[in-house]
Amino acid sequence: MTEERATVRVWLGGICVAASAAALVLTAPDCGSLWWLLPVALVPMIVAQYRLLPRRWAPLGVAVVGAAYWATVILLSSGVTLAWQRALLLLAATAVVYAIAWLDLRFTAWTRYRFFLIQIPCVWVGLEILLGLNPVTGSTVWLGYRMAPTPGLIQPVSVLGTPTLTFLLLALSYGIALLVIALIDRRAESGLGVAGTTAGGAAEDGGRVSLRPAVFALGAVLAAAVVWCGASLLIVHDVRQAMGPTVRVAVVQVGFETNPSHMVPPWLQQARSVERDVVEPLAAATRDAAAQGAQLVVWPEEVLHFDPLVEHAAQIAGIAGDNGVYLVAPFSVGWDAASPNKALVLGPDGRTLGVCNKVHPVVAEGEAFDQQITPLAFDADFGAFGVAICFDNHFVDVVPEIVDAGARLIAAPTGIWPAEAREQIQTIVFRAVENRVAYAKADVGYSSVIVRPDGTLAAWTLPEGAPAAHVLVADVPLGPGGSPFSGIGRLFPWVYVAGLGLIALGYVVLAWRRRASGMRA
């Protein structure tokens, strides 16, 4: 290959890397939400990795794309992390992506593309599931959430879970890329291309890719995608047919800056007038919601920095009783990170129905409580509802338990930072679809939403710069519940973790065999 052709190939590789990086960024909720790019976003990068960039540069190209993706994820934490912490996280994530890309090239060469269609999808999804257990971001990192704008196409997650959707999206990219690689190789073999167009040469790269297996692989993944879409249409039809009675719900977005009580010094808590600055606005908003016919009213997370069963008890209970509404009134008590956030649930007569605890602490905000899941479903005139507080909705263990207890609508008090706003709406959409329940999310000042059981939005707000006050009222049907995922289906995503383990084991075995063979020689 002439130096000029090699230079052109490197430039083409760089363009492909930039295209994939841009495509992944544009799928992010704050950067366009172009979900339709997801099945093809990685195709240019994969072709560059295997057929355009020199072998020593190929992992770097993948790392650039990884850095672009992780930048959109890490920026979600901008409200609770410092700039140097975000830079360090991005650097670490990029280094991991580089290492995986380097290992991926070797594994592909050793296995001669036999597992090309599934090896990185398994690694990606397996790592996502494990990362989704962390107490800093939860499942925020899941790529599949970016499909939330099209709920009609995500319904099978109520059977197989969100990780399966991510796997399918990645498999589509790798299937298309494999066909492109096969066409490049065929052109080179016919003499129309330039020999040695692989990253580092055909021998090191596992040989040429035959067209027939590539077509078969892509056909298989396209068939899976068709089945997924067909199943989605059937499921959404069944869910809509099985929905329960309609209930009018309201979420109160108070519009003032509030922080977890353990992050607010006692003197500042005392400086705020409970009556004027907290209770009166909440009472007015609840009256407004009741005047519009709301049966259930949800307040934001930790909106009360006192225990409403002890302090101002009659006043808070009176807000529910005077307006004849079921009320979810979240609170926290004291300057203590080990004290969990809670939510008092009141009936339309002002009586206490129960108190719910937040299960998953947000470590980045200093929370340090340890709570077991105690699923509660509250019987109301319109049906049963439950409460999942903020970060609990970023995990897949809490809501299914509440639904199993009988809840068909989830009240979700939240207190998030502006950077998380759109992402958390996506997360709520997936929890609603996975469990086939309605959702009413009330945020402190940035992003509230009411979601139907099929994942469509009934009402929502987005950040307006400064915290803004809103009262959202909408009619939503109760969900049918009983999704396969909320039962035994929660175990299925661990198949991908097993796949990750098998691929890692396979790499180790192949590396050991090659080393042993070299020593014998």
C-alpha positions as CSV (number, residue, x, y, z in Angstrom):
1,M,0.0,0.0,0.0
2,T,1.3,3.4,-1.0
3,E,1.9,6.0,1.7
4,E,-0.8,8.2,0.1
5,R,-3.4,5.4,0.2
6,A,-2.5,4.7,3.8
7,T,-3.0,8.4,4.7
8,V,-6.4,8.5,3.0
9,R,-7.4,5.3,4.9
10,V,-6.4,6.9,8.2
11,W,-8.4,10.0,7.4
12,L,-11.4,7.9,6.5
13,G,-11.0,6.1,9.8
14,G,-10.9,9.3,11.7
15,I,-14.1,10.6,9.9
16,C,-15.9,7.3,10.8
17,V,-14.8,7.6,14.4
18,A,-16.1,11.2,14.5
19,A,-19.4,10.1,12.9
20,S,-20.0,7.4,15.6
21,A,-19.0,9.8,18.4
22,A,-21.4,12.4,17.1
23,A,-24.2,9.9,16.6
24,L,-23.9,8.6,20.2
25,V,-23.9,12.2,21.5
26,L,-27.0,13.0,19.5
27,T,-28.9,10.1,21.0
28,A,-28.5,11.6,24.5
29,P,-31.5,13.2,26.1
30,D,-29.9,16.6,26.4
31,C,-28.4,16.6,22.9
32,G,-31.3,15.8,20.6
33,S,-32.7,12.4,21.7
34,L,-32.2,11.1,18.1
35,W,-33.1,7.5,19.2
36,W,-33.3,6.3,15.6
37,L,-29.5,6.6,15.3
38,L,-29.0,3.9,18.0
39,P,-29.1,0.8,15.7
40,V,-26.4,2.2,13.4
41,A,-24.5,4.6,15.6
42,L,-21.5,2.3,16.1
43,V,-21.2,1.0,12.5
44,P,-18.7,3.7,11.3
45,M,-16.5,3.1,14.4
46,I,-16.5,-0.7,13.9
47,V,-15.5,-0.4,10.3
48,A,-12.7,2.0,11.2
49,Q,-11.5,-0.3,13.9
50,Y,-11.3,-3.4,11.7
51,R,-10.6,-2.1,8.2
52,L,-9.4,1.5,8.2
53,L,-7.2,2.4,11.1
54,P,-3.8,0.9,11.7
55,R,-3.9,-1.8,14.4
56,R,-2.0,0.4,16.9
57,W,-4.5,3.2,16.4
58,A,-7.7,1.2,16.3
59,P,-8.3,1.0,20.1
60,L,-7.7,4.8,20.3
61,G,-10.5,5.4,17.8
62,V,-12.9,3.3,19.9
63,A,-11.7,5.1,23.0
64,V,-12.6,8.5,21.4
65,V,-16.2,7.2,20.7
66,G,-16.3,5.9,24.3
67,A,-15.2,9.2,25.7
68,A,-18.0,11.0,23.8
69,Y,-20.6,8.6,25.1
70,W,-19.3,8.7,28.7
71,A,-19.1,12.4,28.6
72,T,-22.9,12.6,28.1
73,V,-23.4,10.2,31.0
74,I,-21.0,11.8,33.4
75,L,-22.4,15.3,32.8
76,L,-25.6,14.0,34.4
77,S,-23.8,14.2,37.7
78,S,-22.7,17.8,37.3
79,G,-24.9,18.9,40.2
80,V,-23.2,16.7,42.8
81,T,-19.7,16.3,41.5
82,L,-16.8,18.7,41.0
83,A,-15.2,19.4,37.6
84,W,-12.0,17.5,38.5
85,Q,-14.1,14.5,39.7
86,R,-15.9,14.4,36.4
87,A,-12.7,14.7,34.5
88,L,-11.2,11.8,36.5
89,L,-14.3,9.6,35.9
90,L,-14.1,10.4,32.1
91,L,-10.5,9.5,32.0
92,A,-11.0,6.2,33.8
93,A,-14.0,5.3,31.6
94,T,-12.0,6.1,28.4
95,A,-9.1,4.0,29.6
96,V,-11.4,1.0,30.2
97,V,-12.9,1.4,26.8
98,Y,-9.4,1.5,25.2
99,A,-8.4,-1.7,27.0
100,I,-11.7,-3.5,26.0
101,A,-11.1,-2.4,22.3
102,W,-7.5,-3.7,22.4
103,L,-8.7,-7.1,23.8
104,D,-11.6,-7.2,21.4
105,L,-9.2,-7.0,18.4
106,R,-7.2,-9.9,19.7
107,F,-10.2,-12.0,20.6
108,T,-11.7,-11.4,17.1
109,A,-8.4,-12.4,15.4
110,W,-8.1,-15.6,17.5
111,T,-11.7,-16.7,17.0
112,R,-11.8,-15.5,13.3
113,Y,-15.0,-13.5,13.7
114,R,-17.1,-16.4,15.0
115,F,-18.5,-14.4,17.9
116,F,-18.2,-11.0,16.3
117,L,-22.0,-10.4,16.4
118,I,-22.4,-10.9,20.2
119,Q,-19.0,-10.5,21.9
120,I,-19.0,-6.7,22.4
121,P,-22.8,-6.6,22.9
122,C,-22.4,-9.2,25.7
123,V,-19.5,-7.3,27.2
124,W,-21.3,-3.9,27.0
125,V,-24.6,-5.1,28.5
126,G,-22.9,-7.3,31.1
127,L,-20.9,-4.3,32.3
128,E,-24.0,-2.1,32.2
129,I,-25.9,-4.5,34.5
130,L,-23.0,-4.6,37.0
131,L,-22.5,-0.8,36.9
132,G,-26.3,-0.4,37.4
133,L,-25.8,-1.7,40.9
134,N,-23.5,1.1,42.0
135,P,-24.8,3.6,44.6
136,V,-23.6,6.7,42.7
137,T,-25.5,6.5,39.3
138,G,-27.6,3.4,39.5
139,S,-28.8,2.3,36.0
140,T,-28.4,5.8,34.6
141,V,-25.6,4.4,32.3
142,W,-28.0,2.1,30.4
143,L,-27.9,2.9,26.7
144,G,-31.4,1.4,26.1
145,Y,-33.0,4.3,28.1
146,R,-32.4,6.5,25.1
147,M,-35.2,4.7,23.3
148,A,-37.8,6.3,25.7
149,P,-39.1,8.8,23.1
150,T,-40.6,5.8,21.2
151,P,-42.5,3.8,23.9
152,G,-44.3,1.8,21.1
153,L,-41.1,0.0,20.3
154,I,-39.8,-0.8,23.9
155,Q,-42.7,-2.9,25.2
156,P,-40.8,-6.2,25.3
157,V,-38.7,-4.9,28.2
158,S,-41.7,-5.8,30.3
159,V,-40.8,-9.5,29.5
160,L,-37.0,-9.5,28.8
161,G,-35.8,-6.3,30.6
162,T,-34.1,-3.2,29.4
163,P,-30.7,-4.9,28.9
164,T,-32.1,-7.0,26.2
165,L,-33.1,-3.9,24.2
166,T,-29.5,-2.6,24.6
167,F,-28.2,-5.9,23.4
168,L,-30.4,-5.9,20.3
169,L,-29.4,-2.3,19.4
170,L,-25.7,-3.1,19.7
171,A,-26.1,-6.4,17.7
172,L,-27.7,-4.4,14.9
173,S,-24.7,-2.2,14.7
174,Y,-22.3,-5.1,14.7
175,G,-24.3,-7.1,12.2
176,I,-24.4,-4.2,9.7
177,A,-20.7,-3.5,10.3
178,L,-19.8,-7.2,9.7
179,L,-21.6,-7.0,6.3
180,V,-19.7,-3.8,5.4
181,I,-16.4,-5.5,6.4
182,A,-17.3,-8.5,4.2
183,L,-18.1,-6.2,1.2
184,I,-14.7,-4.4,1.7
185,D,-12.9,-7.7,1.8
186,R,-14.7,-9.0,-1.3
187,R,-13.8,-5.9,-3.2
188,A,-10.2,-6.3,-2.1
189,E,-10.1,-9.9,-3.2
190,S,-11.6,-9.0,-6.6
191,G,-8.7,-6.6,-7.2
192,L,-10.9,-3.5,-7.0
193,G,-9.7,-2.6,-3.6
194,V,-6.3,-2.3,-2.0
195,A,-4.8,-5.3,-0.4
196,G,-4.1,-5.1,3.3
197,T,-7.0,-2.9,4.1
198,T,-7.5,-4.6,7.5
199,A,-6.2,-3.1,10.7
200,G,-2.8,-4.5,10.9
201,G,-3.2,-7.1,8.0
202,A,-5.4,-10.0,7.3
203,A,-3.3,-12.6,9.1
204,E,-3.3,-10.7,12.4
205,D,-6.9,-9.7,12.0
206,G,-8.4,-13.2,11.8
207,G,-8.6,-13.4,8.0
208,R,-11.1,-12.1,5.5
209,V,-14.8,-12.1,6.3
210,S,-16.9,-14.1,3.8
211,L,-20.0,-12.5,2.5
212,R,-22.4,-15.4,3.0
213,P,-21.9,-15.7,6.8
214,A,-22.1,-11.9,7.2
215,V,-25.4,-11.8,5.3
216,F,-26.7,-14.7,7.5
217,A,-25.6,-12.9,10.7
218,L,-27.2,-9.7,9.7
219,G,-30.3,-11.5,8.6
220,A,-30.6,-13.2,12.0
221,V,-30.3,-9.9,13.9
222,L,-32.7,-8.2,11.6
223,A,-35.2,-11.1,12.1
224,A,-34.8,-10.6,15.9
225,A,-35.5,-6.9,15.5
226,V,-38.6,-7.6,13.4
227,V,-39.8,-10.1,16.1
228,W,-39.1,-7.5,18.8
229,C,-41.1,-4.8,17.0
230,G,-44.0,-7.1,16.3
231,A,-44.1,-8.3,19.9
232,S,-43.9,-4.6,21.0
233,L,-47.0,-3.8,19.0
234,L,-48.9,-6.8,20.4
235,I,-47.9,-6.1,24.0
236,V,-48.8,-2.4,23.8
237,H,-52.2,-3.4,22.4
238,D,-52.8,-5.9,25.2
239,V,-51.6,-3.4,27.9
240,R,-54.0,-0.8,26.7
241,Q,-56.9,-3.3,26.6
242,A,-56.1,-4.4,30.1
243,M,-55.7,-1.0,31.7
244,G,-57.8,-0.3,34.8
245,P,-60.0,2.6,35.7
246,T,-58.8,6.1,35.0
247,V,-57.6,8.2,38.0
248,R,-56.9,11.9,38.0
249,V,-53.5,12.5,39.6
250,A,-51.6,15.7,40.3
251,V,-47.9,16.3,40.9
252,V,-46.7,19.4,42.7
253,Q,-43.5,21.0,41.6
254,V,-42.8,23.6,44.3
255,G,-40.2,25.6,42.4
256,F,-37.8,26.4,45.1
257,E,-34.3,25.1,45.6
258,T,-34.1,22.4,48.2
259,N,-31.4,20.0,49.2
260,P,-31.3,16.8,51.2
261,S,-31.7,17.8,54.9
262,H,-28.3,16.2,55.8
263,M,-26.7,18.6,53.3
264,V,-28.4,21.7,54.7
265,P,-26.9,23.2,57.9
266,P,-29.4,23.5,60.8
267,W,-29.2,27.3,60.8
268,L,-30.3,27.4,57.2
269,Q,-33.2,25.1,57.9
270,Q,-34.3,27.3,60.8
271,A,-34.0,30.4,58.6
272,R,-36.7,29.2,56.3
273,S,-40.2,29.8,57.5
274,V,-42.0,26.5,57.6
275,E,-45.4,28.2,57.3
276,R,-44.7,30.9,54.8
277,D,-42.1,29.2,52.6
278,V,-43.1,25.5,52.7
279,V,-46.5,24.6,54.0
280,E,-48.5,27.4,52.6
281,P,-47.3,26.9,49.0
282,L,-47.9,23.2,49.3
283,A,-51.4,23.8,50.7
284,A,-52.2,26.2,47.9
285,A,-50.9,23.9,45.2
286,T,-52.9,21.0,46.7
287,R,-56.1,23.1,46.7
288,D,-55.5,23.9,43.1
289,A,-55.1,20.3,42.2
290,A,-58.2,19.3,44.1
291,A,-60.2,22.0,42.4
292,Q,-59.2,20.4,39.1
293,G,-60.5,17.1,40.3
294,A,-57.3,15.4,41.4
295,Q,-57.8,12.3,43.5
296,L,-54.1,11.7,44.3
297,V,-51.6,14.5,44.9
298,V,-47.8,13.9,45.1
299,W,-45.4,16.3,46.6
300,P,-41.6,16.3,45.9
301,E,-38.9,14.4,47.7
302,E,-37.8,15.8,51.1
303,V,-40.0,18.9,50.7
304,L,-40.6,18.8,54.4
305,H,-37.5,18.9,56.7
306,F,-39.5,17.7,59.7
307,D,-41.5,14.7,60.7
308,P,-45.2,15.5,59.8
309,L,-46.3,12.9,62.2
310,V,-44.8,14.9,65.1
311,E,-44.5,18.5,63.9
312,H,-47.4,20.3,62.2
313,A,-49.2,17.0,62.1
314,A,-52.7,18.4,62.2
315,Q,-51.9,21.0,59.6
316,I,-50.4,18.5,57.1
317,A,-53.2,16.0,57.7
318,G,-55.7,18.8,57.2
319,I,-54.4,19.6,53.8
320,A,-55.3,16.0,52.7
321,G,-58.6,16.0,54.7
322,D,-59.8,19.5,53.7
323,N,-59.3,18.7,50.0
324,G,-60.5,15.1,50.1
325,V,-57.4,13.8,48.3
326,Y,-54.9,11.0,48.9
327,L,-51.6,12.8,49.6
328,V,-48.0,11.7,49.4
329,A,-46.0,14.0,51.6
330,P,-42.2,13.3,51.6
331,F,-40.0,14.3,54.4
332,S,-36.6,13.8,56.1
333,V,-35.7,14.3,59.7
334,G,-32.6,15.8,61.2
335,W,-29.0,16.5,60.3
336,D,-28.2,12.8,59.8
337,A,-27.0,11.1,56.6
338,A,-28.0,7.7,58.1
339,S,-31.7,8.8,58.3
340,P,-33.6,7.6,55.2
341,N,-35.8,9.9,53.2
342,K,-39.5,9.1,53.9
343,A,-42.9,9.7,52.5
344,L,-46.1,10.0,54.6
345,V,-49.2,8.7,52.9
346,L,-52.5,10.2,54.0
347,G,-56.1,9.3,53.0
348,P,-58.8,11.8,51.9
349,D,-60.0,12.0,55.5
350,G,-56.6,13.0,56.7
351,R,-55.8,9.7,58.4
352,T,-52.3,8.2,58.1
353,L,-52.2,5.2,55.8
354,G,-48.5,4.5,56.2
355,V,-44.9,5.7,55.8
356,C,-42.6,4.6,53.0
357,N,-38.8,4.7,53.2
358,K,-36.2,5.3,50.5
359,V,-34.2,2.1,49.9
360,H,-31.2,3.2,47.8
361,P,-29.0,6.1,49.2
362,V,-27.4,8.5,46.8
363,V,-23.8,8.3,47.9
364,A,-22.8,11.3,45.8
365,E,-25.2,13.4,48.0
366,G,-23.8,12.0,51.2
367,E,-26.7,9.7,52.0
368,A,-25.6,6.7,54.1
369,F,-28.8,4.9,55.3
370,D,-29.3,1.2,55.1
371,Q,-32.9,0.1,54.3
372,Q,-34.5,-3.1,53.3
373,I,-37.3,-3.2,50.7
374,T,-40.6,-3.0,52.5
375,P,-43.2,-2.9,49.6
376,L,-46.4,-1.2,50.5
377,A,-49.5,-0.9,48.3
378,F,-52.2,1.5,49.6
379,D,-55.8,0.8,48.7
380,A,-57.7,3.8,47.5
381,D,-61.1,4.5,46.1
382,F,-59.7,4.3,42.6
383,G,-57.4,1.3,43.1
384,A,-54.0,0.6,44.7
385,F,-50.9,2.8,44.5
386,G,-47.4,2.7,45.9
387,V,-44.5,5.0,46.5
388,A,-40.9,4.7,45.1
389,I,-38.7,7.7,46.2
390,C,-36.3,9.2,43.6
391,F,-33.2,7.1,43.4
392,D,-35.1,3.9,44.0
393,N,-36.5,4.3,40.4
394,H,-33.0,3.9,39.0
395,F,-32.9,0.3,40.2
396,V,-35.0,-2.6,39.1
397,D,-35.5,-4.2,42.5
398,V,-37.9,-1.8,44.3
399,V,-40.8,-1.1,41.9
400,P,-41.5,-4.8,41.0
401,E,-41.9,-5.5,44.7
402,I,-44.4,-2.7,45.1
403,V,-46.3,-3.9,42.1
404,D,-46.3,-7.5,43.4
405,A,-47.9,-6.1,46.6
406,G,-50.8,-4.9,44.4
407,A,-49.9,-1.3,43.4
408,R,-51.0,-0.3,39.9
409,L,-49.8,3.3,40.1
410,I,-46.4,4.5,41.4
411,A,-46.0,7.9,43.1
412,A,-42.4,9.0,42.7
413,P,-41.3,12.0,44.7
414,T,-37.9,13.2,43.4
415,G,-35.4,15.9,44.1
416,I,-32.9,16.1,41.2
417,W,-30.4,18.5,39.6
418,P,-31.2,20.1,36.2
419,A,-28.6,18.0,34.4
420,E,-30.5,14.8,35.4
421,A,-34.0,16.0,34.4
422,R,-34.5,14.5,30.9
423,E,-32.6,11.4,31.8
424,Q,-34.8,10.7,34.8
425,I,-37.9,11.0,32.7
426,Q,-36.5,8.3,30.4
427,T,-35.8,6.1,33.4
428,I,-39.4,6.6,34.7
429,V,-40.8,5.7,31.3
430,F,-38.9,2.4,31.4
431,R,-40.0,1.6,34.9
432,A,-43.6,2.2,33.9
433,V,-43.3,-0.1,30.8
434,E,-41.3,-2.8,32.6
435,N,-43.9,-3.1,35.3
436,R,-47.0,-2.0,33.3
437,V,-48.0,0.6,35.8
438,A,-48.8,4.4,35.7
439,Y,-46.4,6.9,37.2
440,A,-46.7,10.3,38.9
441,K,-43.3,11.9,39.5
442,A,-43.2,15.1,41.5
443,D,-39.9,17.0,41.4
444,V,-38.7,19.9,43.6
445,G,-38.1,22.3,40.8
446,Y,-37.0,20.9,37.4
447,S,-38.6,17.9,35.9
448,S,-42.0,16.4,36.8
449,V,-44.0,13.9,34.7
450,I,-47.1,11.8,34.6
451,V,-46.8,8.6,32.6
452,R,-49.3,6.1,31.4
453,P,-48.7,2.3,31.8
454,D,-47.8,2.0,28.1
455,G,-45.0,4.6,28.6
456,T,-46.6,7.5,26.9
457,L,-46.4,10.9,28.7
458,A,-49.6,12.5,29.9
459,A,-48.0,15.7,31.3
460,W,-44.5,16.9,32.0
461,T,-42.1,19.8,32.8
462,L,-38.5,20.3,31.8
463,P,-35.9,22.6,33.3
464,E,-36.4,26.3,32.8
465,G,-33.1,27.6,34.2
466,A,-34.2,28.5,37.7
467,P,-36.5,26.2,39.7
468,A,-40.1,26.6,38.6
469,A,-43.4,26.0,40.3
470,H,-46.0,23.9,38.5
471,V,-49.1,21.8,39.3
472,L,-49.5,19.0,36.7
473,V,-52.9,17.3,36.6
474,A,-53.7,14.5,34.2
475,D,-56.0,11.5,33.8
476,V,-54.1,8.2,33.6
477,P,-55.5,4.6,33.7
478,L,-54.2,2.2,36.3
479,G,-51.8,-0.3,34.9
480,P,-52.7,-4.0,34.6
481,G,-49.4,-4.9,36.4
482,G,-48.4,-8.6,36.3
483,S,-45.6,-8.2,33.7
484,P,-43.3,-11.2,33.3
485,F,-40.3,-8.9,34.1
486,S,-41.7,-7.9,37.5
487,G,-41.7,-11.6,38.4
488,I,-39.1,-14.1,37.2
489,G,-38.1,-11.9,34.3
490,R,-35.8,-9.9,36.5
491,L,-33.4,-12.8,36.5
492,F,-33.1,-12.8,32.7
493,P,-30.7,-9.9,32.3
494,W,-28.1,-11.9,34.3
495,V,-27.7,-14.0,31.2
496,Y,-25.6,-11.2,29.8
497,V,-23.4,-11.1,32.9
498,A,-22.9,-14.8,32.4
499,G,-22.0,-14.1,28.7
500,L,-19.5,-11.4,29.8
501,G,-17.9,-14.0,32.1
502,L,-17.8,-16.6,29.4
503,I,-16.1,-14.3,26.9
504,A,-13.6,-13.2,29.5
505,L,-12.9,-16.8,30.3
506,G,-12.6,-17.7,26.6
507,Y,-10.1,-14.9,26.2
508,V,-8.0,-16.1,29.1
509,V,-8.0,-19.7,27.8
510,L,-7.1,-18.7,24.2
511,A,-4.3,-16.4,25.5
512,W,-2.9,-19.2,27.7
513,R,-3.0,-21.7,24.8
514,R,-1.3,-19.4,22.4
515,R,1.4,-18.7,25.0
516,A,1.9,-22.4,25.7
517,S,2.1,-23.1,22.0
518,G,4.7,-20.4,21.6
519,M,6.8,-21.8,24.5
520,R,6.7,-25.3,23.0
521,A,7.8,-23.9,19.6
